[in-house]
Amino acid sequence: MTVLCLLERDGDEVADGSLRALVLARSIAGALSGGLTAVVFDPLPAGPDASGAVVAELAAGGVTELCVVSAEGLTGYVPLARARALEQLVIARQAAAVVAAATDRGNEVMAHLGALTGLSVAANCVSAAASGEGGWQLLRQRCAGSLLEEAILEAPCALLTVSADAALADPAPAGTAAAETAGAETAGAEAAAGDAAALGSTSSRAGIAAAGLPVVAFTPELDEADLRVRATEAAEQGGGMSLATARVVIGGGRGVGGPEGFAALEELAGLLGGVVGVSRVVTSQGWRPHRQQVGQTGTKISPELYLACGISGAIQHMAGCQSAKHIVAVNTDPDAPIMSRADYAVIGDLNEVIPALVAAIREAVGRG
């Protein structure tokens, strides 16, 4: 019984959400005594060092096979074509489940896959376990993560998306076959992974071993209609750290005052290795793009630190940041809703607090 896990890339690395999805996929595969196949549509990063690191990370996460999907015209993000390829993989591997991160792309591709196969998609899962013939017992988030729902899914193949904060990405337990695979010789991993990087343009199936992990190429049968809708990303928006996977997010709200007020937040984010997020009112005013919005109608985040500056903390915004490990709020209003949800609260003018914080960090870095 094979479990397929759709992976997304974040630069040269596997996206954090996908690594978390692997945890749930691994638990399903282990309970079924089956294999775990990671499916990627983007070529592995160039160079044996980079691609070898990705393959080794997947092997450590319990993956037993890496499937690189490629076909003529299947470049960039083509949601229907990706779903069509997954549909064919489900049949070819007799998959028991298909798992993806509950990101915009993961949700869209899985929705297409559900339409193609006639199967229901269970979104924002926290855990899943087979419960008899064609039955699945699920625990999933509802109402923007404010409650957990126990549900039963009846399907010969479970289609699941995994909540961004469902489980921490972790290596396979010691003593398992996956853990032993992760300990294979690094030199062999790098050499084989160098070949694996070229599979993105290969039109036939091929199998090689990288760190003991088989890497195969799969070429789906696609027609023109599958390739009709294609999403592209503007150059100025491409690259950089993802808001959904950032470990540090510096949030700005109405209290920032205007577009020019975000310069200090950008500087602070740069010093802390993080990104800037915003509240809905900021995007409504046109101060910042919607892709930076944190909230129920924006991006759900789960960073180690969320520093919210000039944000009142409306319920829609808190729905997007409640999974942050630590919330620090800076606000002039001690009664702002976010103050009661913050681990630490600074009552003061962010135009004084943030520059002082930036100066302190720069001084500390200088002394180091």
Order of alpha helices (4+ residues) and beta strands (2+ residues): beta-beta-beta-alpha-beta-alpha-beta-alpha-beta-alpha-beta-beta-beta-beta-alpha-alpha-beta-beta-beta-alpha-beta-alpha-beta-alpha-beta-alpha-beta-alpha
